[in-house]
Amino acid sequence: MLSDVTTPQDLDDRFREALGALGGPAERRDPAEWLPDGGPLTGAQALALFDAQATSRLLDLAARWLRTFGESYYTIGSAGHEGNAAVAAALRPTDPALLHYRSGGFYCVRAAQAAGGFPAAPAEGRPAGDADPDDDPDDAEPEAPGPDGAEPADPDHQVPSSPAGPSPAADPDRPTGTPAADPSPGPDGEVDVAPDAGEPALGATPARSGETPDDPEPVPSPAAAGVAVAATGEAGPAGPALPAPDPGDGYAQAARDVLRGMVASAREPIAGGRHKVFGRADLAVIPTTSTIASHLPRAVGMGLALERLRRVGGGRRPGAAVPEAGGDAAASPWPPDAIVVCSFGDASVNHATAAAAFNTAGWYDHTGLRIPVLFVCEDNGLGISVRSPKGWVESTLRSRPGIRYFAADGTDPVEVYRVAEQAAGWVRRHRRPAVLHLTTVRLMGHAGADAESAYRSPAEISADLARDPLLATARLLVTAGYATGEELLARYDERGWQVRRIAEEVLDEPKLASPAEVVAELAPRRPVRVSRAVADAAARAAGPNAGARAEAFGGKPPELAGPLTLAQSINAALADGMLDHPGMAVFGEDVAAKGGVYGVTKGLRDRFGAARVFDTLLDETSILGLGLGAGVAGMLPVPEIQYLAYLHNAEDQLRGEAATMRFFSRGAYRNPMVVRVAGLAYQEGFGGHFHNDNSVAVLRDVPGLVIAVPARPDDAAPMLRTCLAAAAVDGTVCVFLEPIALYHTRDLYADGDGEWLGEYAEPGAWAARHVPIGRARVYGVGSAEDLTIITFGNGVRMSLRAAATLADEGIGSRVVDLRWLAPLPVADIVRESSATGRVLVVDETRRSGGVGEGVIAALVDGGYVGAARRVAGLDCFVPLGPAARQVLVSEEAITQGARTLLAR
Ligand SMILES: Cc1ncc(C[n+]2csc(CCOP(=O)(O)OP(=O)(O)O)c2C)c(N)n1
């Protein structure tokens, strides 16, 4: 009897009961045969789907069972969504996948495919009457790429006016198919393995001292039956027995992966106990975060990158090592014809990141660029307790320009497979985006603790149960003649015992037990390799690439161009980066044709082509998403955010996505990236707050993120080289924050002195002038004995000027340019401060949450015992016009601060 919520016990009982009632087919069909009536799967494939779905279901039960004694740390499951197993079956195991937390069935199929356990379709092909996934009026070869790999605009590139309509619901009463005339002999699975006599009985909880169950509901263990699993293979009179599940097969491996995730085992294959997530490098499953839909912009970026790399022939076999440094050929870890698949829930389609991703995929499609991404919306009609309004998901997904719409009843394995195959085939062939809208049900609520009865009626819950996709596959197997209900029940039980056994094994595995273990994969840095990479780049620039370099610079390399401004220096270093890293791409708003609003990327598109230097649409989330995807796909992306103020509306892509990738994949995946951001204030009041934003607090606490702020032209180029090398070598995510006000500054002390310009080092000097991450630069002014001024960005120029004034008063100072805001150059800070015993921190960001707080804390932590004082921006937004001076640090405030400090 059902209660008004679906408990694991209900679900399990009900499934068993329904299987028992299925009985057996009138005639047996060989599993090697196709489904009757032109079905797109063989019996063996349908059985494999059952195995995947059952494993996924049993994992959900296991999560809740483990939770009853406090050993599971995650109970969001896939029950009701297991139809997504057929999506995986319709894809290739080498198609990179970014999965929804309910895509458990998909994951199990992937694991089986990789283990060679998912049956291939027979070579002779499908029987007549089968729908050809290619019979598509829109089916035409993609056009040839345009010059530079930039695809031509395609006027015929229209979304069909009558996209696939809603699919009929699964038909539970579908008639039994006609058996084939001449069944070929099937594999001879003899007898199922009975559970060990010593296995615990139903629901028995391993004793764990000091733990109280936190769930009053009885929860069946995954080996729920406790009944001896009878010999299976009691085939009907006309057919062979079903092969018994192999205890070491891909489904069992998937179960182990997922269970390890639930119990936070350090042996979990992707996050090593840091998160419960679907991911495994050998399955091309890239971990996603729990922030719903935030992986979609990355998926679009991966699609764009895959296509770029395909066109330049950069495809690489999966599993091949990722090249570490510049000089490598741009390479993707996936085959050239791979497509990207990403799944998500129906409520997630409303999220800004999803909207951004759909829009970006459509926008590029509209321009004729290829983005082979299959979006899979698993629509159970609910986001926790909030309903998606009837028809909304379909209407919003259908109306996305440039994205082809496919729909299927996600509870019907045959229909899911058929439509997924069509959708994936379409994306693969056309290299264009599509969405597959699967209607699913949600069984057992949102997560373990969710009391559905608060917001759903018993009738509604019961209606979902009637559409159980696992039962649908069982029914299909029985009605088509491949199995009896009893056999499937025995099989379910056998999988249940497998899951139970593995659950108990992983319980005893080690957890992450020390801070060092936890942070080991956060952002490992190998400064020696980075400096070697810079030296190697220099050797290439001076050696084999010298000709190309001379040509790219029009015969006049930047070292011969005379002193450069900050903007010119960055421009030259970007060009050198592009020459050295074939996978490097520069993109953002206005960076290509215009060359950036401040001219920093001027000429790069002409020199390196539209495929590597391109304008994006106006959406920072998507700009970063393109970078994330390109990085994972093997490129070296250098996106530009036009103004620091506009990073804030997209920062989760940096914080939640970019910075976490290594951490949640133990380095199996990385998104090397150097995000150039124009920012900070001091533009004489021009443009107001949004062009003078001086807040970096939101970046400074992102674990592992490197923040560079070059103040001087002769620092900018080496720092940019360091960031590019660190991205290539360690997968480092860098923010390169460029002070707008210094871009074109030429003078330091007096008009025309040209002291803020800098020579660009010739390649032979790059190694010697290498600037490691986290090393400051120190300027001595006067005796340099009285005072240490610690600053960065615009503060460096103001402090040097103030120091000159102080020197005239006989006060000697050392001005420390931090250069790196994360990690802070702590050793340099402490050493230079201790040298004078008086520290003035000049912080152009805000007093609260500003960089100065970090500097003072570093001094305290480092044992500094002298005097310290801060001048910082007000806790205020920057106003327009001269009023800006009222809130920003001024040269006068610095000299005054120094005098006050010295007067103590
Ligand atoms: C950006 C964000 N906001 C809120 C949440 C909390 N949250 C987790 S799951 C969920 C509902 C998601 O619903 P849907 O996308 O339909 O997926 P479903 O769980 O139904 O499969 C919410 C609100 C989150 N994870 N991410």
The ligand as a Gaussian input file, in Angstrom:
#p B3LYP/6-31G(d) Opt

LIG

1 1
 C       21.837000      28.243000      -9.028000
 C       21.168000      27.327000      -8.047000
 N       20.132000      27.772000      -7.311000
 C       19.512000      26.950000      -6.448000
 C       19.916000      25.663000      -6.286000
 C       19.232000      24.720000      -5.281000
 N       18.560000      23.662000      -6.055000
 C       19.095000      22.446000      -6.181000
 S       18.227000      21.476000      -7.174000
 C       17.063000      22.640000      -7.442000
 C       15.896000      22.364000      -8.351000
 C       16.335000      22.051000      -9.725000
 O       15.223000      21.648000     -10.467000
 P       15.359000      21.069000     -11.913000
 O       16.307000      21.882000     -12.700000
 O       14.021000      20.915000     -12.473000
 O       16.044000      19.664000     -11.692000
 P       15.446000      18.415000     -10.928000
 O       16.014000      18.419000      -9.567000
 O       13.947000      18.535000     -10.908000
 O       15.870000      17.266000     -11.720000
 C       17.372000      23.787000      -6.725000
 C       16.528000      25.006000      -6.685000
 C       21.038000      25.241000      -7.051000
 N       21.554000      24.029000      -6.949000
 N       21.620000      26.083000      -7.937000

